[in-house]
Amino acid sequence: MLIILAMFLATAILSPTFAFIAGETSIVQAVSNAQELFEQGEKLYAVEQFHQACLVFEQALIAYKAQGNKLRQGMTLSNLSLTYQQLGQWSKASQAITQSLKLLQTGQASEETGSPTQILAQALDIQGRLQLAQGKAELALNTWQQAAAIYAKIGDRAGSIRSQINSAQALQTLGNYRQAQKTLTEINQNLQNQPDSTLKATGLRSLGNVLRVVGDVEQSRKILQQSLEVAKRMLSPSPQAMSEIWLSLGNTATVQQDTPAAINYYQQAAGKSTSPTTRIQADLNQLRLLLDDNQLNAAQGLVSKIQAQIPKLPANRKAVYARINFAQSLMRLKAGQEVKEIAQILATAIQQARDLQDQRSVAYALGNLGGLYEQTQQFNNAQDLTQQALVISQGINVPDITYRWQWQLGRLLKAKGDIKGAIAAYTESVKILQSLRNDLVATNPEVQFSFRDEVEPIYRQLVNLLLQSEENSQPNQDNLVQARAVIESLQLAELDNFFRVACLEGKPIQIDSVIDRQDPNAAVIYPIILADKLEVILKLPQQPLHHYKTSISATEVEKIVDQLRQELIKPYTLQQTQALSRQIYNWLVQPADEYLAKSQIKTLVFVLDGSLRNIPMAALYDGQQYLIQKYAIALAPGLQLLAPKSLSQQKIKALTAGITEARQGFSALSNVAQELNEIKSEVPTTVLLNQKFTNETLQKEINSVLFPVVHLATHGQFSSKADETFILTWDGRINVNQLDTLLRIREAESPNAIELLVLSACQTAAGDKRAALGLAGIAVRAGARSTLASLWNVDDKSTAELMSQFYRELTSQKLTKAEALRQAQLALLNNPKYQHPLFWSAYILVGNWL
């Protein structure tokens, strides 16, 4: 991992005041000179003039060596390591911190002061930061735990909180989400128990920022509000401290897509700030939101204010990024005649970055100027600048910037007709994104980041290049295999972005190996929505990949899919429903009909893309039959599955839970009791109904008995936002991130993993075109091999009948899960009362279909 967030890693630069014990009175002139150099280095670091800070710290180190002052040598080396890290000089940073700790840990410095332990703890903080930056999260965790123990021993609360927050980040990086959440909860409890103080306000703000980055945005906002209240209650409230909290609140509200609140927070931050840097950050963030919300008049007014502020900023990295971010917004706002003005802003940013000898900022500014030339179709100049930016960013190993310039180079090469070169550049960009994964959501806070705008298009544009072919010819197999792998990477990236962490761990296996070795009657269909066409890749057992496409815009696909979704939940629109579902059948399945028949396929597994996830494939119609009448159907959230295994190999035992009464603003579910009774008549069951269905009792039952099946008949919602994806219990909600804690008692690859999670009364969020992402999120987060869920809530006796039939087929006929669901759906379809897809098609099986 090579991306570091300052708000995570709140490593303080070591101050020389720590080195002096009380009562020290005489300092020789040489010591005074060394100290002055050290303090000058601190000041330069504080204003982000890192290269100059390095030079001064190096001079201070020489002076301290001349004195034989080993404690201050250790301190200076630690600060040099921190400064080298800012400049991307990882080898020098590593050497400096190693030398520092050798001096501080061997007792060589102890004769100069009676209390070197705080210095040692701070040096360990800096080492942990470096280790995390180099992808050594386990070492970083161990280092920060050592630092925390020292801070606790000497009673340094601020240092202890800092190390705990850093440890939570390391745990998150290692995939230990439960322990990370526990650590953050403990930090919160410790802070809540403290009296109001600057430390408490700052600690809460740091915690709120961390919670935002790890995806718990609701709690982030709550904690930041508490931080603001503490700051306001202080005897002498600091306007700057409150401004920084408002800035953090604005960032959290932005992630929550609460634009009005975010704009208000940014306005408060800018209005109260005594720091030009904080003020410009707030204004730039507000400008970006106004443009996103198409509030052009308000945006134009803010532009004038920013134009007046930027020249007054101190020369540092934040000023460089402010100019770049301002130029990015102007590119979206301004007409062609202002291109020279934007170019001048970027040229000034480049020069300022060079003056600072800040290579990261130089690379970022050069690439953005290249992007401006790309917009004006000056492709040769754009390519030259982009390649300069790439050389620098690769040289200092900053992948969060490098992937952007590889993408930009790919676009430029494509525009110039070099398709082979474009594919190579795009492929490199995707590789970098795959290596970053969860780091992307914790990228440099000065870099404007939008997954929809700056990650997803890279994958789709690469697939488009790979699947380009001459008229009446097919793409070659290598390109088909790569295109399919790229789409899988995109789906993983979507889930990572949804959760704000790398979500799919464990021991996945390829779907291809399942259909080639375990289920030779299954085929996999991969639709890929591109700007001007719908591509489909088909995988049949023991055969090369097949490919077909339909020329149709992504907008038209989304429109027809959305229309079908609306018709499916209306009980009296069968003709219109069938007409729309036939269109989609013709895109996805009809061209493969002959292949499927020849291969005697019985199960279709769909790896769906985009808005197609919001409709059930079972309801696709060929003019005579629904797809479910011909095939068992399952969905996979990606091309990989966790340890496929058939339920029929073991005796089924279920834990069922449900709510029949109205709770928390949700309507009563009058048929749930019957549903759970029907299941109990088919399989041995432990039932938690109404008041018995609490978070605690559910956790207790899952802990105490190894249930292969967990069936929850309760309100739930799937949303494209993790904090709005939840399942209702009697006493609260289980959000998608809490599922990891609740259900992953047994690891997914263990013999006792939950085989099947059933969510029978859930629905996708109204008006959310990407809501089914939440369903895929729950399927992955729960750690169950398979998840059976409803796309909309069917509060009807038909649900009880379908579930009863499903469990009957699963136990008595020894069928696969997909075939058992098919038989249950057909039973409803063949009932005159339930022929409309509203009743039987809402239920989809995600994951292992065996």
N, C-alpha and C positions, 0 to 999 in steps of 0.2 A: 504494500500500500504506500503510495507516494504523495497523497494529498493530506494536508494538515489544516485543521481549522483552529484558529487562534482561540475561538470561544470554547472549544473543547479543551485544548491543551494550554491551560492558563498558566504557562510556565513563566514565573517572574524572573526578570534579569537580576542577577545577584548584585546586591548593593554593598559598597565597601563599609557602610555603617555596621553591617552585621559582623565585620571582622574585628571590630574594636571592643575590648572589654571595658567595663566601667572603670573610671579612674585613670585611663591612659592619658598622659599629659604631654609627653615630649615626642615629637616626630622630627627627624632630621630632614633637611631640605630635599634630599633625594626621595625620601618617602613621600613628601609633599608633592613633588613633581609627578611621581608615579600615580599618586592618588588623583591628582588633577587630570592626568591622562585618562585614568579609569572613569572618572565622572564625566569627562567629555565624551568618551565612548558610549556611556549610558545615554547621554542626551541625544547623540546622533542616532542611536538605536531607537529611542523613543519617537523620533520624528521620521523614522524609516529610511534614514540615509545609511543603508547597511554597508555599502562598500567603504565609505569613510569611517564608519564605526569599526570595521574590521582593522583598518590601518592603525587607528588610534589604540585599539585593544592590543594589537601586536606590539606597538611601542611600549605600552604599559607593561606587557609581559616581560619585555627585555629589561625594563627598569626594575621590576620586582625580582627578576633572576639575579640582577647585579647586586641587589640587597640580600639575596638568599632568603627572601620572604616567601616560604613555600605555601602558606595558607592563601596569600593573595595571588600567587601564581595559579593555584587551583581554581580560585574564583574567576580569574581572568580567562583561563582556558575554558571554563564552563560557558562564560559569556561569548567567547570566540566561537565555540561550537554552535551555540544558539544563532549567532550571526551568520556563520557559514551555512547553516541550514536554510536561512532566509534567502541566501544567494544560490542555493542548489549545489553547494560544494560539499557533497556528502562524504567524500573520503577525508577531507580536511576536518569536517565536523566530527567524524568518528575518531580520528587521531587525537583531536583536542580534548574530547570528553574522556577518552581512555586515560590520557595523561593527567587530566584533572582529578579523576577518581583515584588514580594511583597515589597521588599526593595526599588527597583528603582521607583515604581509607587506611593508609599504612601508618597513620599516626605521625608522619613527618611534620605535619603542621601543628601538632597539639601544643608544642612548647610556646607557640606565639599567642595563643589565646586559650582561655579556659572553656570555650563553648563553640567548637567547630561543627557541632552536629547539625545545626540549621543550614549551614553552608553545604554540608554533605547531602542533606535531604533535597536541597534545591538543585544541586548538581545531578542527583538521581532523577529528579523531574525532567531535566534537560536530556539526560540519556534516554529516558523512556520515550520522550518526544521523537528523538532520532530513530530509536528502534521501531516505533510504529510507522514512521515515515519510510523506513526501509522494508516494511512488510513483515517485521518480526514481532507480531502482536503478543505472542506468548512471553517473549523476553521483556517486552514493554510492560506487560501486566505484572510480572514478577518485580521489575524495577520500581514501578509505582507503589506496589504493596510494601516494598522496603522503605520507600520514602514516607508513606503514610504511617508506618510503624514508628519512624523517627519523629515525625511531626506530633503524633499522639503522645509519645514519651516526653517531649519537651513542652507540650501544651500549646502548640501552634495550631489553632483552629482553622485559620485561613489556609495554611499549607495542607492540613489534613483533608479539608473539603476539596481542595484543588486536586490532590492525588486520588481521592475517591472518584471524582468526576472523570479523571483521566483513565482510571481503572475500568470504569463502566464502558468507556469507548473501546478499550482494548477487548473487553469481554464481548462486546457487540461485534467487533471485527472477527473474533474467533468463532462467532456463531452461537455463543452461550447467552442467548437472549433472556432466559429466565433469571440467570444470575445478574446480568446487567440491569434488568428491571428491578431486581431486589436491591441492588446497590444504590440505584437512583432513589428508590423509595426510602431507604435508610438515610440517605443524604437529606431528603426532604423532611423526614421526621426530626433529624438533628437540627436542621435550620428552624423548623417550626417551634422547637422548644427553646430557642435562644431569644433573649430580649432584643428589641429593635436596635439595630446598629448598622453602620456602613457595611460591615462584614456580612450581615444577614441579607441586606438588600442586594449586594453584589453576588453573594452565593446563590440566592434565589434566581437572579437574572442569568447567571451561568447555567444553572440547572434548567431553567426554562428554555434556553438556547439549545442545550443538549437534547432535551425532550423533543423539540421541534425536528432536529436532524434525524433522530431515531424513529420519527413517525408518530409519536404520541402528541399530536398538535393540540388536542383539547386540553390535556393536562399542562402542556407548555403554556398555553394562554392563561390558564388558571394560576400557575406559579408566577408568571410574569406580572399578572395583576397584583398578586400578593407582594411581589418585589416593589411595585410602584407604591402600594399603600404604606409599606415600611419606610420607603424613601420620603414620602410626604409627611409621615409622623415624626421624622427626625427633628431635633431641636432647631437645627439650622439646615433646612432642606437644600440639597445641592441641585440647582437647575440642570447642570450637566449630567449628573447621575440619572435624574428623571428623564432627560432627553434620550439617553442611551437605552433606558428601559422602554420608552415609547418606540424607539427605532426597532428594538427586538419584538415588541408587540406587533408593529406593522409587518415585520417579516413573517411572524406566525400567522397573522390574519391573511396575508397574501397566500401562504400555503393552503389555508382553509378556503381560499377563493372568496373570502369575505371582503370584497373590494371597497365598499364604503367605509367599513371600519378601518381597513388598512390605510386608506388615504387620510382619514382623520388622525390616526396615530402618527403618520409621517408628518402631517402638518404640525401636530403638537411637538414632535421631536425637533423639527426645524425652527419652530417659534421660540422654544425654550433654550436651545443649545447655546453654550458659550464657546463651543469649538467649531471653527469653520469646516473642519473635516466631517464631523457628525452632521452638521447642517446640510452640507452638499450631498452626503450619502442619503439623507432623508428626502431631499428634494429630487434627486435622481431616481430613487425608488418610486416616489410618487409620480414622476413624469412617465416612467415605464407603465405604471398601472393605468394612468389616464389614457395612454395610447392603446393599451390592451382593451380598455373599456370604450374606446372610440370617442372620448371626451376631448375633441381636438381644440376647441376654443380655450378650455382650461389648460390644456397642455401648452398651447402657444403662449399663454400668459406666464406660465412657469418657466418657459425657455428663456425669456428675457431676464428673469431673476437669476437663473443659473449662469447665464452669460456674464452677468456682473460679478458673480462670486468666484468663478474659476480662476481668473488671473490673480486673485488674492490668496490662493491656497499656498501653504508652505511647500517647498520642493521636496516631495517624498513619494513613495510608491502609491499611496492613496490618491495623491493629486494626479498621477499618471493614469490610474484606473478611472478616476472621475472624468478625465477628458475623454478616455476611450468610451466609457458608458454613455456620456453625453453625445458623442459622435454617433454611437449606435442608435440612440433614440432619434437624433436628427435625420438619420438615413430613412427612418420610418415615417418621419413627419414632413420633411422638406421636399421641394420640387427640384428639378434638375439644375436650375441656375445657381443653387446654393452649394453645389458639390465642392467648389473651390474652398468655401468656408469650412466645410466638414474636413476636407483634406488638410487644411491648415491646422485644425485642432489636433488631428492625428499626427501630423508632422511635428507639432510642438510636443506631443506626448512622447514620440520616439526620441526626440532630442533630449528631453528631460530625463527619460529612462537611461539614455546613454551617458548623460552627465552624472547620473547616480551610479553608473556601472551596474545597473540592475537588469541582468540578462532576461529574467522571466518577463519583466515589464516590456523590455525591448521586443521580445518575441510576440507578445500579445498585441502590442501596438502595430508592429509591422504587418502581422496577419490581418488585422482589422483594416489597415490601409489597403492591403491587397483585396479585401472584400469590397471596399468602396469602388476600386477600379473594376472589379468583376461586375458590379451593378451597372457601371457605365460602359461595359463591354470593351474595356481596354485590356484584353486578355493577356497580352505579352507582359505588360507592366504588372498586372495582377499576379501572373505566375511567378515572375521574378521576386516580387515582395513575399509571396507565400512561401517560396522555397527558401528565402533568407530566414523567414520566421521558423520554418521547419528545422533548418540546420541548428539554430540556436536552441529551440525547445528540446530537440533530441539530445543535444550536447549536455544540457543541464538536467535531463530526465524529468520533464514535467508533462506527464501524459494527459492531464486534464486540458492542457492547451494543445498538445501535439495532435490529438485526435481531430480537433477542429480544422487544423491546417491540412492534414491528410485529406479530410473530406473536401475542403475548399479546392485543393489541388486536383482531386478527382473530378469535381464539377468543371474546373477550367479545362482539363484535358478532354473531357467529354465534349465541351463546347467547341474545342478545336479539332474534334473528330478522332482523337486517339483513344479508342474504346479499350484497347488492351491496357494502356497506361492508366486509364481511369479506373478500370476494375482493380488493378494492383493498388492504387492509392486508396480506394474505398475499402478494399479488403484489409489494408493495414489499419485504417481508422476503426473498423469493426473489431479487429483483434485487440486494439488498445481498449476499446469500450468493454470488451469481455474481460480483460484483465482488471479493469477498474471496478466493475460491478457496484458494490455498495459504496465505494468511495465517491461515485458520481454525485450522490445526494449530499455529500459532505464536502463538495468542491469549494474552491476559493470563494469566499463571500463577496469579493469585489467583482467576480465574473458572473454576469447575468446568465441564468441557466433556466431552460425550459425543456423538459423531456419531449413534449409534443413537437417543439420547433427545432430542437438541436440534437436529438438523439434518434427518435423514430424515423425521420426522413432518410437518415444515412442508410439504415437497413433496407428500406423500401427502394431507394434509388439504386443500391447495389443489386438487389434482386432484379430490378428492371433491366439493368445492364447485362446481367448473367443470362436472362431469358430472352434477350433480343436475338432474333434469328432472321435469316433470309426468308423471303416469301415462300410459303409452302414447305418449309423445312423445320426440323425440330432442333431445339438446343441440344448440345452434346451432353452425355451422361455426367461428365465432371461438373459442368455448369449447373445441371439439375440438382446434383447432390449438394453442391455448395449453396445454391439458392435455398434449398430446404433447410440446411444447417443455419443459414443466416436468419431465416424466419424463426427458427427455434430460439436463436440468441435474442431476437427481438422480444419474443414472448417472455423469456426469462427476465430480460431487462425491464419489461413492463411491470412484472410482478415485483422485481427489486425496487422499482420506483414507487410502486403502490405501497410497499411495506417500509420503504426507506432503509432496507437492509437486503443483503443477498439471501434469498428466501429458500432456494431449493438445495438442501444439503443431503446427507445420507448417501446411499449407494444406488443411484439410478441405473437402469439398463435401457438399451435402445429398443424402441417399439419394433424395429425391423427384426430383431432377434426373437421377439415374442411371436410374431406372425410366421416367421420362417421355421421356428422350432416347436412352439407350444400350441399355436392356433393357426394351422395352415388354411383355414376357411375364413380368415379375417383379412380385410384390406383397409388401408389408411388413405384418407383423402385430405389434402392440404390446400385449401383455397388461400390465395394471396391477393389482397386488394391493393392495386396500384392506381396511380393517378388517372390513367386512361384505359385501363383494362383489368379484367379479373382473371388471374392466372390460377391454374389448378395443377397440382402434382399428385399423381396416383401411385401408391406403392402396393403391389400385389406380391403374394408369397413366391419366393425363389425367382423373381423376375426383375429386370432393370426397371427404373422409374419411367412412368408414362407422363405425358404433359398435354394439356389442352387449355384454351383460353377463350374469353369472350371480350369483344371490344365494347366496353361500357365504362363510363366515368365513375370514379369513386363516389362522387356526389349522387349519381343516379342509383348506384348500388345501395347506398345508405338510405335513400329516399324509399326505395321499394321494400327494403328490409324493415324499415320503420313502419311503413303502411301495413305490412303483414303482421307485425307485432301488435299493432292496434286492433286489427281485425280478429286476431286469434282470441282476444279476450272478450269479444262480443258474441253472444250465444246465437244470434239470428242472421249471421252474415256468411253462411257456408259457401255460397257461390263465389263471392268476392275473395274469400280466404283461399279457396282452391285455385282461383286464377292467379293470385299473387304467388302462392307457394309453388305453382307449376313453373313460373318464370325462374324461380331460384333453383328448382330441380333441374331445369334445362341448363343452367350455368354450371352446377356443381356435379351432377350425377349422370345426366343423360348421355354425354359423350363417352362415358365409361361403361355404359350398360353392357356392351358386347364383351368387354374385357372381364367384367364381373361375372357374367354368365359362364364364360369359358372356364374361369378359374373356380367355379362352384362356390362363390363367396356367400357366407351366411351372416357375417357381422361386418358392419362398417364402423370404423373409428375415424372421427373427424378431429383434426387439429385446426380449430377455427380461428379466423382472423377478424379483428375489429368488430363492427356492428353485427356480423353474422353470429356472434356468441349470444345475442339477445333473442334468438329464435330457436325453437326446437327442430332439429333435423328430422325427427319422427314425422312431422306434419308436412314435409315436402310431398308434392303430389305429381304423378306422372300423367294425369288425365284419366286414369282408371283406378289407381291404387295409391294409398299413402306409402311412404318409404318404410314405415314400421311394419306394413303388411308383407314386405319382401325381405327385410333384414332386421336383425338385432342391431342396436345403435349405441355407441358410447362416444364420449368426448375425452380428449387428452389435452391437458394444459400445455404440453410441449411434446417433443419427440421422445422424451425419456419418461420412464415409469419407475416407481419404487417397488421392487421385488414382487412381480405379479404372482398371485397365488389364488387358487380356487377356494371359495367358501365351502364348497360341497365336500371338501376333504376332512372337515371337522364338524362336530356337533354344534349347531348354532344356538347361542344363548344371547339374549338381548337385554340391554338397559334402555327402557323407554321413559320419556318424560314429556309432559305437555301441560298446557294451560287452557282451560275452558272458559274462564271468566275474563271480563274486560279488565285490563291492567295498563297503567302508565299511559293512558290515552289511546290504547289499542282496543279494538272491538273484541267481543267475546268470540270464541271459536267453538260453536255448539256441537260440532261433530267430532271433536278430538277424543272425547271419552270413548265413543264407539270405535274410533280408529285404534286406540290403544288396547281396547278389549279384544278386537278382532285379531290383532297381532298376538296377544297373549294366548288366544285359542290355537295359534299355529306353532309358536315357539316358546320355550321356557323364558320367562320374562320377569324382571324386576321393574316395578312401575313407580314413578315419581309424578304425582298429579297435583297441580295447583300449589298449595302452600308447601308441599313436600319438595317442589321443584325449585330449589334455590341454588345459587352458585356453590355454596358450601356442601350441600348434600350431594349434588352432582359430582363434585370433586371427590367426596368421600367414597361414593359408590364405585367410581372409576378406579380409585386407588385400591379398594378392598377386593374387588372381584375382576377377573380377566374376562370382560365381555368382548366377544368378537364384533358385536353389532351395538351401536349407540344410535337410538332413534329419537329425535326431538321434534315433537308436534307443537310448535309454538310460532308466534310471529317472528319474523326475521326480515332483514333487508340486505340486499346486495347493492353496493354502490361503487363507483370508481374512486371514491375516497375511503381510505381505510377506517377513518374514525366514524364514518357513517355506515359501515358494514357491521352488522351485529345480529345476535340472537337474543330474544327476550326470555328472561327467567322471572319467577314470581317476585323476587326482591331486587331486580336490576336488569342489567344487560351484560352479555358476554360479547365484547368487541372482537374483531378478527385477530388482533394481536394477542388478546388474552387466551384465545383458543390454544395457542402454543403451550401456555402454562397449564391449561386445564386438561387437554386431551393427550399431550405428548408425554404421558407418564411412562409409556413404553415406546422406545424408539421405533421408527417406522420399519427398520430392517430387522427388528427382533422377531422371534417366533410368536410373541404375544401381542403384536401390534394390533390396533383397532383395524379390523378388516373393512368394515362398512359403516360410514356415518350417513344417517338419513335426516334430512331437514325437510319436513313435509308441508310446512305452512309459510314458507318464505316467499319473497317476491323481489324483483329488481326495482330499484328506486325510480320513481316516475320522472320522466323527462331526462334521464341520464343515459346517454347513448352508449356509454362504455361501462354500464352498471354490472354487466356479467363478469367484468374483471374481478369484482368482489367475490363472485361465486368461485372463480378459479383460485382466488386468494384464500378463501376458506378451505377449499379442497386441499391446497398445498399446506396451509398453516396447521390444519388439524392433524396432519401426519397419518391420516387413515389411507389405506391402499385405494379405497373407492369412496366416492361421495355421491349420494343420490339426493337431488334437491329439486325444488320447484322454482320455475322462473316467474310464476305468479301464484297467488294464494287462491286455491279452489276450496272454499269453505262449504263443502257439500258432502253428502253421503257417498258420492263417487270416490272421494279420497280414501275413505275407510275401506270401500270395496277393492280399490286398486291395491292398497297396501296389504290387505288380507291375502289377495290373490298372489301378490309378489312373494310374500313369505311362504305361502303354500307351495308355489312352484320351486322356490329356492330349496326347500327342505325335502319335498316328496319326489320331485322329478330329477334332482341332482343336476340342475341346469346351471349354466354360467349366469352371473348377475345380469349381464346384458340380455340374455334370452329370457330369464325370469321376468325382467321388466317388460320385455316385448309381449310376453304372454299375458301379463296383467293389463297392459295397455290395449291389447286386442280384445280382451274380455269386456272392457268398457266400450270400445269402438263397436263391438257387435251387439251392444245393448242399445235399442232404439232411443232410450232417454239420453244417452251419452255419446252420440255419434259425432258431435261437433268437437274439433280438436281442443276447444276450451277445456274440456273435462279430462282428456287422457294424455295430451301432448306436453303439458307443463313440466313433466318429470324427466330430468336428464341425469344420466350416469356419467360421472367424471372420474377418470383414472383407470384403474385395473378393471377390465370387463370380464375376466375369467371367473 
